[in-house]
Amino acid sequence: MGPQGRDRFDDVLEGALKRYGDVQPRAGIEGRVLANLAAREQRRLIRWRWMWAASGAAALAVALAVWLSHSPGGQAPHQAAVQEEEAILAAPVPAPKAVLPGSGEARHVRRTRRPLRVAVEAEAKLPRFPSPRPIGEQELMLLEYVQHYPGEAILIAQQQDAFQAAVEQAAREIRENSNQQGR
Amino acid sequence: MTERALTENALLMTATNQDALEAAVREHTRLVYRIAYSVSRNHHDAEDATQETFMRVLRYRRKLQGIDDPKRWIARIAWRVAIEQEKKRPADGQGEKDVADAISQLRAGGKTAEELASGGEMSTILEGLIAALPDSLRDAIRLSTLQELLPGEIAKILETSEASVRSRLFRARQILKDKLRALEAQHGTTR
């Protein structure tokens, strides 16, 4: 082929390459790309906010844990209850009141001595009310007695008060006499 | 800085960059699409590559405002995305089959090169011929078919000199012309 043929193929190739590169996308491609980008950006912002919220919550939880571990009153409730119960059990039991032997009063007291001791124990001040300790067998018996014999229970209580007052009066008189003798 | 202040700053920055991004999309989508299509020769893949290109632009949108030539920057991203997608795509041999069909039509019809050039067969034949070129020549000729790109811009995309691009284009055209001439002579379509 001569130079003329060469020129002809130049033109052919030029035209073919032009057609080869002349391609148009489907209509609305810009809109689709923008919509896709907006959706992606929205997802990113949501993820970003969640990330901040999660890190804030984590920081708060850590701060709370640190504060609780260093706070004296911030022990776990179960542990506190156990310690309270141990303190109650270790507390000294008050001594029973003295009763004059042979009196009618003594008979009543003998019948009710153990329940009354329990009542005295129950009256001891507890660090927390109501006590975490369940009600005991002797306390139940005392309650049962008071329910069945309320009159006698009142009488016993009154007699105990009177006896206590008499003992205190006697103790005062003894102290005064010993003071006078000392002078 | 509080979380609220950080969020407001981020939103403000996002809004500023959003305008630049939207402008870039409106201005360069067609170029991106054509670059992608020049590699994949498939509308679906080209649109996927276009979406992916702008996703990458979104990822690096903070750079967009400081770039001297956004067109060249975006074109380079598009080219890389298209090449990555082409590498992932399994070779199905469909192109070779199309070329064979086009040549058989050429043989049966006895058309001249000019008649072929005005029909769809020449595009198919040319696709096959371009695909058979060495990589460096093929890339240069693919990008040269996009009228928006000058040889200097093609050189930047391919990370080479303009002189090299011109040389590659000359060699690629020579090879293509020789092959077309040989095809025409082989099937007797020259008048």
Interface residues (C-beta under 8 A of the other chain):
Chain A: M1 G5 R6 R8 F9 D10 D11 V12 L13 G15 A16 L17 K18 R19 Y20 G21 V23 Q24 P25 R26 I29 E30 R32 V33 L34 N36 L37 R40 E41 L45 W48 R49 W52 G56
Chain B: E3 L6 T7 A10 L11 T14 Q18 L21 E22 V25 R26 T29 R30 Y33 R34 Y37 S38 H43 A46 E47 T50 Q51 F54 M55 L58 A113 E114 L116 A117 S118 M122 S123 L126 E127 I130 I141 S144 T145 L146 Q147 R173 L176 K177 L180 R181
